[in-house]
Amino acid sequence: MRVLVTGASKGIGREILRQLHSERYRVVGIARSAPLDLADGEEFHTCDLTDHDATRALLKELLAEGDFYGLVNNAAIYPAAALENTRFDDVRDAVELHLITPLLCAQELIPGMRAHGAGRIVNLSSRAALGKTHRSAYSASKAGVIGLSRTWALELAPANITVNAIAPGPIDTASFLAASPPEHPDTRALVATIPVQRMGHPEEIAHAVSFLLHPRAGFITGQTLHIDGGLTATTAGR
């Protein structure tokens, strides 16, 4: 079964690509640049996913080779700024990549899923959708991912296409650490409140993506799975 993963060059996306490939999915990765450690058999295409024309052209090229069973919308940016310093362009960029790109990808891939009578869409949101200081653009757009997922789940359920969101908490990736430096007091305070007393690992998110893509996960749709070491179960999360 063929699965498309966006933002698959590093961090969580890279691990999703690796995990699905190991499970013998015909996984195709897309990102602005290719990973340096691409393994034999891992298919990858470079594309600026905020360029609508280029993205649509690539998707049509890929669809000419066959339809997709799964779509994992993972591509993300991490603008960080206090409310007073948040730039309108940062909000637009976050909405573009976190909401419009997934919409474009879904619109292109859904007809094939309908034709085959089944499909899986997993959208990557974030615990920050519940609120996080200095993340106006990021939090708002990631909250929108949850709204999209629930709406798509209702629309696509009759076609046996499930749509779910995964909302990771603090995950040990270069992107997270760049936006939340380990030495920053806010980051230290956040990690200290995680009940399991550690940050998450990309492979733990990849495992959840694999679970939601599985054919036996067909009764799970419209859900948001928080993978955050118990952070959202406390009142101490920041």
C-alpha positions in Angstrom: 0.0 0.0 0.0 1.3 3.4 -1.0 1.6 6.3 1.6 2.7 9.9 1.1 4.6 11.7 3.9 5.2 15.4 3.8 8.1 17.0 5.6 9.9 13.7 5.6 13.5 14.9 5.5 14.3 15.2 9.2 12.9 14.8 12.7 9.5 13.2 13.1 8.9 13.1 9.4 12.2 11.3 8.7 11.4 8.7 11.3 7.9 8.2 9.9 9.4 7.5 6.5 11.9 5.1 8.0 9.2 3.3 10.0 6.7 2.8 7.2 9.4 1.7 4.8 10.5 -1.0 7.3 6.8 -2.1 7.5 6.8 -2.6 3.7 4.6 0.3 2.8 5.4 1.9 -0.5 6.2 5.1 1.2 7.0 8.3 -0.7 8.6 11.3 1.1 8.4 14.9 0.1 10.3 17.9 1.6 12.2 20.9 0.4 15.5 19.0 0.7 16.2 15.3 0.8 17.6 13.5 3.9 21.3 12.8 3.8 20.7 9.3 5.1 18.2 8.1 2.5 18.2 4.3 2.5 18.0 2.0 -0.5 14.4 1.7 -1.5 13.2 4.9 0.2 11.5 7.1 -2.4 11.9 10.8 -2.0 11.0 13.9 -4.0 12.1 17.5 -3.3 9.5 20.2 -3.5 8.6 23.5 -1.9 5.2 22.5 -0.4 4.1 26.1 -0.2 4.4 26.5 -4.0 0.9 25.3 -4.9 1.6 24.8 -8.6 4.8 22.8 -8.0 3.2 20.7 -5.3 0.1 20.0 -7.5 2.3 19.1 -10.4 4.4 16.7 -8.4 1.3 15.0 -6.9 -0.2 14.5 -10.3 3.1 13.0 -11.5 3.1 10.6 -8.5 -0.6 9.7 -9.0 0.1 8.8 -12.6 2.1 5.9 -11.1 -0.7 4.8 -8.9 -3.1 5.9 -6.1 -2.3 6.4 -2.5 -3.8 4.5 0.5 -2.4 6.9 3.1 -1.4 10.5 3.5 0.6 11.8 6.5 0.6 15.6 6.6 3.7 16.3 8.7 5.5 19.3 7.1 5.8 22.1 9.6 7.6 25.4 10.6 8.1 26.6 14.1 7.8 30.4 14.3 8.4 31.6 17.9 7.7 35.2 19.1 5.9 37.0 21.9 2.5 38.4 21.0 3.8 41.9 20.5 6.6 40.7 18.1 4.5 38.2 16.1 4.7 39.1 12.5 1.7 38.8 10.2 4.0 37.0 7.7 4.8 34.3 10.3 1.0 33.7 10.7 0.5 33.5 7.0 3.4 31.1 6.5 2.2 28.8 9.3 -1.3 28.7 7.9 0.1 28.1 4.4 2.1 25.0 5.4 0.0 23.6 8.3 -3.5 24.1 6.7 -3.4 24.9 3.0 -0.7 22.4 2.0 -2.6 19.5 3.8 -5.8 20.6 2.1 -4.1 20.6 -1.3 -2.6 17.2 -0.7 -5.9 15.7 0.5 -7.8 17.1 -2.5 -5.4 15.4 -4.9 -5.2 12.1 -3.1 -8.8 11.5 -1.9 -10.2 10.6 -5.3 -7.9 7.6 -5.5 -8.8 6.6 -2.0 -12.5 6.8 -2.8 -12.0 4.7 -5.9 -10.3 2.0 -3.8 -12.9 2.1 -1.1 -10.5 2.8 1.7 -7.9 5.4 2.9 -6.1 6.8 5.9 -5.1 10.4 6.6 -3.0 11.4 9.6 -2.4 15.1 10.3 0.3 16.2 12.7 -0.9 18.8 15.1 0.8 19.7 18.4 0.2 20.0 22.1 0.8 23.7 21.5 -2.7 23.8 19.9 -3.9 24.0 23.5 -1.8 27.1 24.1 1.8 27.8 24.5 3.6 31.1 25.2 5.4 32.8 22.3 3.7 30.6 19.8 0.8 32.6 18.4 1.3 31.6 14.8 2.2 28.0 15.5 -0.4 27.3 18.1 -3.2 28.8 16.1 -2.4 27.0 12.9 -1.9 23.7 14.7 -5.3 24.1 16.4 -6.7 24.5 12.9 -5.2 21.1 12.0 -7.5 19.5 14.6 -10.5 21.3 13.2 -9.6 20.2 9.7 -9.1 16.6 10.9 -12.5 16.4 12.6 -14.3 18.0 9.7 -12.6 15.7 7.1 -13.4 12.7 9.3 -17.1 13.5 9.1 -17.1 14.1 5.4 -15.0 11.1 4.4 -16.3 8.4 6.9 -18.9 7.1 4.3 -16.1 6.4 1.9 -14.2 4.3 4.5 -11.5 7.0 4.7 -10.4 7.8 8.3 -8.8 11.1 9.4 -7.1 11.5 12.7 -4.6 14.0 14.2 -1.6 13.4 16.3 -0.5 16.1 18.8 3.0 15.5 20.0 4.3 17.1 23.1 8.0 18.0 23.5 9.9 15.7 21.1 13.7 15.5 20.9 14.2 16.9 17.4 16.5 19.6 16.1 13.5 21.7 15.1 11.9 21.6 18.6 15.2 22.4 20.3 15.8 25.3 17.9 12.5 26.8 18.8 12.8 25.8 22.5 16.5 25.8 23.5 17.2 23.3 26.2 18.9 25.9 28.4 16.0 28.4 28.2 14.1 28.6 31.5 10.7 28.0 29.8 12.0 24.8 28.2 13.4 23.5 31.5 10.2 24.3 33.2 8.2 22.5 30.6 10.3 19.4 30.6 10.1 19.3 34.4 6.3 19.1 34.3 6.2 16.0 32.0 4.9 13.1 34.1 7.2 10.5 32.5 10.2 12.8 33.2 11.6 13.0 29.7 11.1 14.3 26.3 9.6 12.1 23.6 11.4 10.5 20.7 10.5 10.7 17.0 10.1 6.9 16.7 7.3 7.1 19.3 5.4 9.4 17.0 6.2 7.2 14.0 4.8 4.2 15.8 1.5 6.0 16.4 1.3 7.0 12.8 1.8 3.4 11.8 -1.0 2.3 14.2 -3.5 4.8 12.7 -2.6 3.8 9.1 -3.2 0.1 9.8 -6.2 -1.4 8.0 -7.5 -2.6 11.4 -7.7 1.0 12.7 -10.8 1.7 10.5 -13.1 2.4 13.5 -10.9 5.2 14.7 -11.6 8.6 13.1 -12.0 12.2 14.0 -9.7 11.8 17.0 -6.7 13.7 18.3 -4.0 11.5 19.9 -1.9 13.5 22.4 1.6 11.9 22.7 3.2 14.0 25.4 4.3 11.8 28.3 1.1 12.7 30.2 1.5 16.5 30.0 -2.0 17.2 28.9 -3.3 15.0 31.7 -1.9 17.6 34.2 -2.8 21.2 35.0 0.9 22.1 35.0 1.6 22.0 31.2 2.8 25.3 29.8 
